[in-house]
Amino acid sequence: SYERALAIKEKVNGPDDVSFAATLMDIGIAHWRQKQFAEARAPSERALAIFEKQLGPDHPYVAMSLDALGEVLARLGERAEARRLLERGLALREALYGPNQSGVALSLSHLANLSRDEGRYDEARPLYERAQAIFEASYGPEHEYAVENLADLARLERAAGPGGGQRPAGP
């Protein structure tokens, strides 16, 4: 189990070890996949802190952690902080890999989901469309990432309704 591996890594390598942080990130992602967002938060935050401390702010593991924690916070309703992390992760991935890499598409898709959930439809649409182009170029149109992104784009179209613009501000 992840918890056993985590305990062993902490004992053998210490609580600031990169492999310990990677296991923390895996635990956070496992909770996220099970929709246990509150349980995903602490390991995701701790993983990000360790990666930043040990590897610096511009490392690929930091980019992955920013995305993972941003997704968790978005699901917990902490959208402003989620947006800050997701935007930082996207910028870092673009700087590391260029604008058309599949990891960039994942970050775009996550940011698009947040924008859609906030009713920022005009902002979400180009993010989904850019992600779709990258996914299809990287993996083909039938890959699970491309198909899921296309479904997210359809959810956006349904949410936006006729006219498809921003959701009116309300109480």
Contact map, one row per residue, 1 for C-alpha under 8 A:
111110000000000000000000000000000000000000000000000000000000000000000000000000000000000000000000000000000000000000000000000000000000000000000000000000000000000000000000000
111111000000000000000010011000000000000000000000000000000000000000000000000000000000000000000000000000000000000000000000000000000000000000000000000000000000000000000000000
111111100000000000000000001000000000000000000000000000000000000000000000000000000000000000000000000000000000000000000000000000000000000000000000000000000000000000000000000
111111110000000000000000000000000000000000000000000000000000000000000000000000000000000000000000000000000000000000000000000000000000000000000000000000000000000000000000000
111111111000000000000010000000000000000000000000000000000000000000000000000000000000000000000000000000000000000000000000000000000000000000000000000000000000000000000000000
011111111100000000010011000000000000000000000000000000000000000000000000000000000000000000000000000000000000000000000000000000000000000000000000000000000000000000000000000
001111111110000000000000000000000000000000000000000000000000000000000000000000000000000000000000000000000000000000000000000000000000000000000000000000000000000000000000000
000111111111000000000000000000000000000000000000000000000000000000000000000000000000000000000000000000000000000000000000000000000000000000000000000000000000000000000000000
000011111111111000110000000000000000000000000000000000000000000000000000000000000000000000000000000000000000000000000000000000000000000000000000000000000000000000000000000
000001111111111010010000000000000000000000000000000000000000000000000000000000000000000000000000000000000000000000000000000000000000000000000000000000000000000000000000000
000000111111111000000000000000000000000000000000000000000000000000000000000000000000000000000000000000000000000000000000000000000000000000000000000000000000000000000000000
000000011111110000000000000000000000000000000000000000000000000000000000000000000000000000000000000000000000000000000000000000000000000000000000000000000000000000000000000
000000001111111110010000000000000000000000000000000000000000000000000000000000000000000000000000000000000000000000000000000000000000000000000000000000000000000000000000000
000000001111111110010000000000000000000000000000000000000000000000000000000000000000000000000000000000000000000000000000000000000000000000000000000000000000000000000000000
000000001110111110010000000000000000000000000000000000000000000000000000000000000000000000000000000000000000000000000000000000000000000000000000000000000000000000000000000
000000000000111111011000000000000000000000000000010001000000000000000000000000000000000000000000000000000000000000000000000000000000000000000000000000000000000000000000000
000000000100111111111000000000000000000000000000010001000000000000000000000000000000000000000000000000000000000000000000000000000000000000000000000000000000000000000000000
000000000000000111111100000000000000000000000000011001000000000000000000000000000000000000000000000000000000000000000000000000000000000000000000000000000000000000000000000
000000001000000011111110000000000000000000000000000000000000000000000000000000000000000000000000000000000000000000000000000000000000000000000000000000000000000000000000000
000001001100111111111111000000000000000000000000000000000000000000000000000000000000000000000000000000000000000000000000000000000000000000000000000000000000000000000000000
000000000000000111111111100000000000000000000111011000000000000000000000000000000000000000000000000000000000000000000000000000000000000000000000000000000000000000000000000
000000000000000001111111110000000000000000000010000000000000000000000000000000000000000000000000000000000000000000000000000000000000000000000000000000000000000000000000000
010011000000000000111111111000000000000000000000000000000000000000000000000000000000000000000000000000000000000000000000000000000000000000000000000000000000000000000000000
000001000000000000011111111100000000000000110110000000000000000000000000000000000000000000000000000000000000000000000000000000000000000000000000000000000000000000000000000
000000000000000000001111111110000000000000110010000000000000000010010000000000000000000000000000000000000000000000000000000000000000000000000000000000000000000000000000000
010000000000000000000111111111000000000000000000000000000000000000000000000000000000000000000000000000000000000000000000000000000000000000000000000000000000000000000000000
011000000000000000000011111111100000000100110000000000000000000000000000000000000000000000000000000000000000000000000000000000000000000000000000000000000000000000000000000
000000000000000000000001111111110000001111110000000000000000000000010000000000000000000000000000000000000000000000000000000000000000000000000000000000000000000000000000000
000000000000000000000000111111111000000100010000000000000000000000010000000000000000000000000000000000000000000000000000000000000000000000000000000000000000000000000000000
000000000000000000000000011111111100000100000000000000000000000000000000000000000000000000000000000000000000000000000000000000000000000000000000000000000000000000000000000
000000000000000000000000001111111111101100000000000000000000000000000000000000000000000000000000000000000000000000000000000000000000000000000000000000000000000000000000000
000000000000000000000000000111111111100100000000000000000000000000000001000000000000000000000000000000000000000000000000000000000000000000000000000000000000000000000000000
000000000000000000000000000011111111000000000000000000000000000000000000000000000000000000000000000000000000000000000000000000000000000000000000000000000000000000000000000
000000000000000000000000000001111111000000000000000000000000000000000000000000000000000000000000000000000000000000000000000000000000000000000000000000000000000000000000000
000000000000000000000000000000111111100000000000000000000000000000000000000000000000000000000000000000000000000000000000000000000000000000000000000000000000000000000000000
000000000000000000000000000000111111111100000000000000000000000000000000000000000000000000000000000000000000000000000000000000000000000000000000000000000000000000000000000
000000000000000000000000000000110011111110000000000000000000000000000001101100000000000000000000000000000000000000000000000000000000000000000000000000000000000000000000000
000000000000000000000000000000000001111111000000000000000000000000000001000100000000000000000000000000000000000000000000000000000000000000000000000000000000000000000000000
000000000000000000000000000100100001111111100000000000000000000000000000000000000000000000000000000000000000000000000000000000000000000000000000000000000000000000000000000
000000000000000000000000001111110001111111110000000000000000000000000001000000000000000000000000000000000000000000000000000000000000000000000000000000000000000000000000000
000000000000000000000000000100000000111111111000000000000000000000001001100000000000000000000000000000000000000000000000000000000000000000000000000000000000000000000000000
000000000000000000000000000100000000011111111100000000000000000000000000000000000000000000000000000000000000000000000000000000000000000000000000000000000000000000000000000
000000000000000000000001101100000000001111111110000000000000000000000000000000000000000000000000000000000000000000000000000000000000000000000000000000000000000000000000000
000000000000000000000001101110000000000111111111000000000000000010011000000000000000000000000000000000000000000000000000000000000000000000000000000000000000000000000000000
000000000000000000000000000000000000000011111111100000000000000000001000000000000000000000000000000000000000000000000000000000000000000000000000000000000000000000000000000
000000000000000000001001000000000000000001111111110000000000000000000000000000000000000000000000000000000000000000000000000000000000000000000000000000000000000000000000000
000000000000000000001101100000000000000000111111111000000000000010000000000000000000000000000000000000000000000000000000000000000000000000000000000000000000000000000000000
000000000000000000001000000000000000000000011111111100000000010011001000000000000000000000000000000000000000000000000000000000000000000000000000000000000000000000000000000
000000000000000000000000000000000000000000001111111110000000000000000000000000000000000000000000000000000000000000000000000000000000000000000000000000000000000000000000000
000000000000000111001000000000000000000000000111111111000000000000000000000000000000000000000000000000000000000000000000000000000000000000000000000000000000000000000000000
000000000000000001001000000000000000000000000011111111111010110000000000000000000000000000000000000000000000000000000000000000000000000000000000000000000000000000000000000
000000000000000000000000000000000000000000000001111111111110010000000000000000000000000000000000000000000000000000000000000000000000000000000000000000000000000000000000000
000000000000000000000000000000000000000000000000111111111000000000000000000000000000000000000000000000000000000000000000000000000000000000000000000000000000000000000000000
000000000000000111000000000000000000000000000000011111110000000000000000000000000000000000000000000000000000000000000000000000000000000000000000000000000000000000000000000
000000000000000000000000000000000000000000000000001111111110010000000000000000000000000000000000000000000000000000000000000000000000000000000000000000000000000000000000000
000000000000000000000000000000000000000000000000001111111110010000000000000000000000000000000000000000000000000000000000000000000000000000000000000000000000000000000000000
000000000000000000000000000000000000000000000000001110111110010000000000000000000000000000000000000000000000000000000000000000000000000000000000000000000000000000000000000
000000000000000000000000000000000000000000000000000100111111011000000000000000000000000000010000000000000000000000000000000000000000000000000000000000000000000000000000000
000000000000000000000000000000000000000000000000001100111111111000000000000000000000000000000000000000000000000000000000000000000000000000000000000000000000000000000000000
000000000000000000000000000000000000000000000000000000000111111100000000000000000000000000011001000000000000000000000000000000000000000000000000000000000000000000000000000
000000000000000000000000000000000000000000000000001000000011111110000000000000000000000000000000000000000000000000000000000000000000000000000000000000000000000000000000000
000000000000000000000000000000000000000000000001001100111111111111000000000000000000000010000000000000000000000000000000000000000000000000000000000000000000000000000000000
000000000000000000000000000000000000000000000000000000000111111111100000000000000000000111011000000000000000000000000000000000000000000000000000000000000000000000000000000
000000000000000000000000000000000000000000000000000000000001111111110000000000000000000010000000000000000000000000000000000000000000000000000000000000000000000000000000000
000000000000000000000000100000000000000000010011000000000000111111111000000000000000000000000000000000000000000000000000000000000000000000000000000000000000000000000000000
000000000000000000000000000000000000000000000001000000000000011111111100000000000000110110000000000000000000000000000000000000000000000000000000000000000000000000000000000
000000000000000000000000000000000000000000000000000000000000001111111110000000000000110011000000000000000010010000000000000000000000000000000000000000000000000000000000000
000000000000000000000000100110000000000000010000000000000000000111111111000000000000000000000000000000000000000000000000000000000000000000000000000000000000000000000000000
000000000000000000000000000000000000000010011001000000000000000011111111100000000100100000000000000000000000000000000000000000000000000000000000000000000000000000000000000
000000000000000000000000000000000000000000000000000000000000000001111111110000001111110000000000000000000000000000000000000000000000000000000000000000000000000000000000000
000000000000000000000000000000000000000000000000000000000000000000111111111000000100010000000000000000000000010000000000000000000000000000000000000000000000000000000000000
000000000000000000000000000000010000110110000000000000000000000000011111111100000100000000000000000000000000000000000000000000000000000000000000000000000000000000000000000
000000000000000000000000000000000000100010000000000000000000000000001111111111101100000000000000000000000000000000000000000000000000000000000000000000000000000000000000000
000000000000000000000000000000000000000000000000000000000000000000000111111111100110000000000000000000000000000001000000000000000000000000000000000000000000000000000000000
000000000000000000000000000000000000100000000000000000000000000000000011111111000000000000000000000000000000000000000000000000000000000000000000000000000000000000000000000
000000000000000000000000000000000000110000000000000000000000000000000001111111000000000000000000000000000000000000000000000000000000000000000000000000000000000000000000000
000000000000000000000000000000000000000000000000000000000000000000000000111111100000000000000000000000000000000000000000000000000000000000000000000000000000000000000000000
000000000000000000000000000000000000000000000000000000000000000000000000111111111100000000000000000000000000000000000000000000000000000000000000000000000000000000000000000
000000000000000000000000000000000000000000000000000000000000000000000000110011111110000000000000000000000000000001000000000000000000000000000000000000000000000000000000000
000000000000000000000000000000000000000000000000000000000000000000000000000001111111000000000000000000000000000000000000000000000000000000000000000000000000000000000000000
000000000000000000000000000000000000000000000000000000000000000000000100100001111111100000000000000000000000000000000000000000000000000000000000000000000000000000000000000
000000000000000000000000000000000000000000000000000000000000000000001111110001111111110000000000000000000000000000000000000000000000000000000000000000000000000000000000000
000000000000000000000000000000000000000000000000000000000000000000000100010000111111111000000000000000000000001001000000000000000000000000000000000000000000000000000000000
000000000000000000000000000000000000000000000000000000000000000000000100000000011111111100000000000000000000000000000000000000000000000000000000000000000000000000000000000
000000000000000000000000000000000000000000000000000000000000000001101100000000001111111110000000000000000000000000000000000000000000000000000000000000000000000000000000000
000000000000000000000000000000000000000000000000000000000000000001100110000000000111111111000000000000000010011000000000000000000000000000000000000000000000000000000000000
000000000000000000000000000000000000000000000000000000000000000000000000000000000011111111100000000000000000001000000000000000000000000000000000000000000000000000000000000
000000000000000000000000000000000000000000000000000000000000001001000000000000000001111111110000000000000000000000000000000000000000000000000000000000000000000000000000000
000000000000000000000000000000000000000000000000000000000000011101100000000000000000111111111000000000000010000000000000000000000000000000000000000000000000000000000000000
000000000000000000000000000000000000000000000000000000000000001000100000000000000000011111111100000000010011000000000000000000000000000000000000000000000000000000000000000
000000000000000000000000000000000000000000000000000000000000000000000000000000000000001111111110000000000000000000000000000000000000000000000000000000000000000000000000000
000000000000000000000000000000000000000000000000000000000101001000000000000000000000000111111111000000000000000000000000000000000000000000000000000000000000000000000000000
000000000000000000000000000000000000000000000000000000000001001000000000000000000000000011111111110000110000000000000000000000000000000000000000000000000000000000000000000
000000000000000000000000000000000000000000000000000000000000000000000000000000000000000001111111111110010000000000000000000000000000000000000000000000000000000000000000000
000000000000000000000000000000000000000000000000000000000000000000000000000000000000000000111111111000000000000000000000000000000000000000000000000000000000000000000000000
000000000000000000000000000000000000000000000000000000000001000000000000000000000000000000011111110000000000000000000000000000000000000000000000000000000000000000000000000
000000000000000000000000000000000000000000000000000000000000000000000000000000000000000000001111111110010000000000000000000000000000000000000000000000000000000000000000000
000000000000000000000000000000000000000000000000000000000000000000000000000000000000000000001111111110000000000000000000000000000000000000000000000000000000000000000000000
000000000000000000000000000000000000000000000000000000000000000000000000000000000000000000000110111110010000000000000000000000000000000000000000000000000000000000000000000
000000000000000000000000000000000000000000000000000000000000000000000000000000000000000000000100111111011000000000000000000000000000010000000000000000000000000000000000000
000000000000000000000000000000000000000000000000000000000000000000000000000000000000000000000100111111111000000000000000000000000000010001000000000000000000000000000000000
000000000000000000000000000000000000000000000000000000000000000000000000000000000000000000000000000111111100000000000000000000000000011001000000000000000000000000000000000
000000000000000000000000000000000000000000000000000000000000000000000000000000000000000000001000000011111110000000000000000000000000000000000000000000000000000000000000000
000000000000000000000000000000000000000000000000000000000000000000000000000000000000000001001100101111111111000000000000000000000010000000000000000000000000000000000000000
000000000000000000000000000000000000000000000000000000000000000000000000000000000000000000000000000111111111100000000000000000000111011000000000000000000000000000000000000
000000000000000000000000000000000000000000000000000000000000000000000000000000000000000000000000000001111111110000000000000000000010000000000000000000000000000000000000000
000000000000000000000000000000000000000000000000000000000000000000100000000000000000010011000000000000111111111000000000000000000000000000000000000000000000000000000000000
000000000000000000000000000000000000000000000000000000000000000000000000000000000000000001000000000000011111111100000000000000110110000000000000000000000000000000000000000
000000000000000000000000000000000000000000000000000000000000000000000000000000000000000000000000000000001111111110000000000000110010000000000000000010000000000000000000000
000000000000000000000000000000000000000000000000000000000000000000100010000000000000010000000000000000000111111111000000000000000000000000000000000000000000000000000000000
000000000000000000000000000000000000000000000000000000000000000000000000000000000010011000000000000000000011111111100000000100100000000000000000000000000000000000000000000
000000000000000000000000000000000000000000000000000000000000000000000000000000000000000000000000000000000001111111110000001110110000000000000000000000000000000000000000000
000000000000000000000000000000000000000000000000000000000000000000000000000000000000000000000000000000000000111111111000000100000000000000000000000000010000000000000000000
000000000000000000000000000000000000000000000000000000000000000000000000010000100010000000000000000000000000011111111100000100000000000000000000000000000000000000000000000
000000000000000000000000000000000000000000000000000000000000000000000000000000000000000000000000000000000000001111111111101100000000000000000000000000000000000000000000000
000000000000000000000000000000000000000000000000000000000000000000000000000000000000000000000000000000000000000111111111101100000000000000000000000000000001000000000000000
000000000000000000000000000000000000000000000000000000000000000000000000000000000000000000000000000000000000000011111111000000000000000000000000000000000000000000000000000
000000000000000000000000000000000000000000000000000000000000000000000000000000000000000000000000000000000000000001111111000000000000000000000000000000000000000000000000000
000000000000000000000000000000000000000000000000000000000000000000000000000000000000000000000000000000000000000000111111100000000000000000000000000000000000000100000110000
000000000000000000000000000000000000000000000000000000000000000000000000000000000000000000000000000000000000000000111111111100000000000000000000000000000000000000001110000
000000000000000000000000000000000000000000000000000000000000000000000000000000000000000000000000000000000000000000110011111110000000000000000000000000000001000100011110000
000000000000000000000000000000000000000000000000000000000000000000000000000000000000000000000000000000000000000000000001111111000000000000000000000000000000000000011100000
000000000000000000000000000000000000000000000000000000000000000000000000000000000000000000000000000000000000000100110001111111100000000000000000000000000000000000000000000
000000000000000000000000000000000000000000000000000000000000000000000000000000000000000000000000000000000000001111110001111111110000000000000000000000000001000000000000000
000000000000000000000000000000000000000000000000000000000000000000000000000000000000000000000000000000000000000100000000111111111000000000000000000000001001000000000000000
000000000000000000000000000000000000000000000000000000000000000000000000000000000000000000000000000000000000000000000000011111111100000000000000000000000000000000000000000
000000000000000000000000000000000000000000000000000000000000000000000000000000000000000000000000000000000001101100000000001111111110000000000000000000000000000000000000000
000000000000000000000000000000000000000000000000000000000000000000000000000000000000000000000000000000000001100100000000000111111111000000000000000011011000000000000000000
000000000000000000000000000000000000000000000000000000000000000000000000000000000000000000000000000000000000000000000000000011111111100000000000000000001000000000000000000
000000000000000000000000000000000000000000000000000000000000000000000000000000000000000000000000000000001001000000000000000001111111110000000000000000000000000000000000000
000000000000000000000000000000000000000000000000000000000000000000000000000000000000000000000000000000011101100000000000000000111111111000000000000010000000000000000000000
000000000000000000000000000000000000000000000000000000000000000000000000000000000000000000000000000000001000000000000000000000011111111100000000010011000000000000000000000
000000000000000000000000000000000000000000000000000000000000000000000000000000000000000000000000000000000000000000000000000000001111111110000000000000000000000000000000000
000000000000000000000000000000000000000000000000000000000000000000000000000000000000000000000000000111001000000000000000000000000111111111000000000000000000000000000000000
000000000000000000000000000000000000000000000000000000000000000000000000000000000000000000000000000001001000000000000000000000000011111111111010110000000000000000000000000
000000000000000000000000000000000000000000000000000000000000000000000000000000000000000000000000000000000000000000000000000000000001111111111110010000000000000000000000000
000000000000000000000000000000000000000000000000000000000000000000000000000000000000000000000000000000000000000000000000000000000000111111111000000000000000000000000000000
000000000000000000000000000000000000000000000000000000000000000000000000000000000000000000000000000011000000000000000000000000000000011111110000000000000000000000000000000
000000000000000000000000000000000000000000000000000000000000000000000000000000000000000000000000000000000000000000000000000000000000001111111110010000000000000000000000000
000000000000000000000000000000000000000000000000000000000000000000000000000000000000000000000000000000000000000000000000000000000000001111111110010000000000000000000000000
000000000000000000000000000000000000000000000000000000000000000000000000000000000000000000000000000000000000000000000000000000000000001110111110011000000000000000000000000
000000000000000000000000000000000000000000000000000000000000000000000000000000000000000000000000000000000000000000000000000000000000000100111111011000000000000000000000000
000000000000000000000000000000000000000000000000000000000000000000000000000000000000000000000000000000000000000000000000000000000000001100111111111000000000000000000000000
000000000000000000000000000000000000000000000000000000000000000000000000000000000000000000000000000000000000000000000000000000000000000000000111111100000000000000000000000
000000000000000000000000000000000000000000000000000000000000000000000000000000000000000000000000000000000000000000000000000000000000001000000011111110000000000000000000000
000000000000000000000000000000000000000000000000000000000000000000000000000000000000000000000000000000000000000000000000000000000001001100111111111111000000000000000000000
000000000000000000000000000000000000000000000000000000000000000000000000000000000000000000000000000000000000000000000000000000000000000000001111111111100000000000000000000
000000000000000000000000000000000000000000000000000000000000000000000000000000000000000000000000000000000000000000000000000000000000000000000001111111110000000000000000000
000000000000000000000000000000000000000000000000000000000000000000000000000000000000000000000000000000000000100000000000000000010011000000000000111111111000000000000000000
000000000000000000000000000000000000000000000000000000000000000000000000000000000000000000000000000000000000000000000000000000010001000000000000011111111100000000000000000
000000000000000000000000000000000000000000000000000000000000000000000000000000000000000000000000000000000000000000000000000000000000000000000000001111111110000000000000000
000000000000000000000000000000000000000000000000000000000000000000000000000000000000000000000000000000000000000010000000000000010000000000000000000111111111000000000000000
000000000000000000000000000000000000000000000000000000000000000000000000000000000000000000000000000000000000000000000000000010011000000000000000000011111111100000000000000
000000000000000000000000000000000000000000000000000000000000000000000000000000000000000000000000000000000000000000000000000000000000000000000000000001111111110000000000000
000000000000000000000000000000000000000000000000000000000000000000000000000000000000000000000000000000000000000000000000000000000000000000000000000000111111111000000000000
000000000000000000000000000000000000000000000000000000000000000000000000000000000000000000000000000000000000000000010000100110000000000000000000000000011111111100000000000
000000000000000000000000000000000000000000000000000000000000000000000000000000000000000000000000000000000000000000000000000000000000000000000000000000001111111110010000000
000000000000000000000000000000000000000000000000000000000000000000000000000000000000000000000000000000000000000000000000000000000000000000000000000000000111111110000000000
000000000000000000000000000000000000000000000000000000000000000000000000000000000000000000000000000000000000000000000000000000000000000000000000000000000011111110000000000
000000000000000000000000000000000000000000000000000000000000000000000000000000000000000000000000000000000000000000000010100000000000000000000000000000000001111111111110000
000000000000000000000000000000000000000000000000000000000000000000000000000000000000000000000000000000000000000000000000000000000000000000000000000000000000111111110000000
000000000000000000000000000000000000000000000000000000000000000000000000000000000000000000000000000000000000000000000000000000000000000000000000000000000000000111110000000
000000000000000000000000000000000000000000000000000000000000000000000000000000000000000000000000000000000000000000000000000000000000000000000000000000000000000111111000000
000000000000000000000000000000000000000000000000000000000000000000000000000000000000000000000000000000000000000000000000110000000000000000000000000000000000100111111100000
000000000000000000000000000000000000000000000000000000000000000000000000000000000000000000000000000000000000000000000001110000000000000000000000000000000000000100111110000
000000000000000000000000000000000000000000000000000000000000000000000000000000000000000000000000000000000000000000000011110000000000000000000000000000000000000100011111000
000000000000000000000000000000000000000000000000000000000000000000000000000000000000000000000000000000000000000000000011100000000000000000000000000000000000000100001111100
000000000000000000000000000000000000000000000000000000000000000000000000000000000000000000000000000000000000000000000000000000000000000000000000000000000000000000000111110
000000000000000000000000000000000000000000000000000000000000000000000000000000000000000000000000000000000000000000000000000000000000000000000000000000000000000000000011111
000000000000000000000000000000000000000000000000000000000000000000000000000000000000000000000000000000000000000000000000000000000000000000000000000000000000000000000001111
000000000000000000000000000000000000000000000000000000000000000000000000000000000000000000000000000000000000000000000000000000000000000000000000000000000000000000000000111
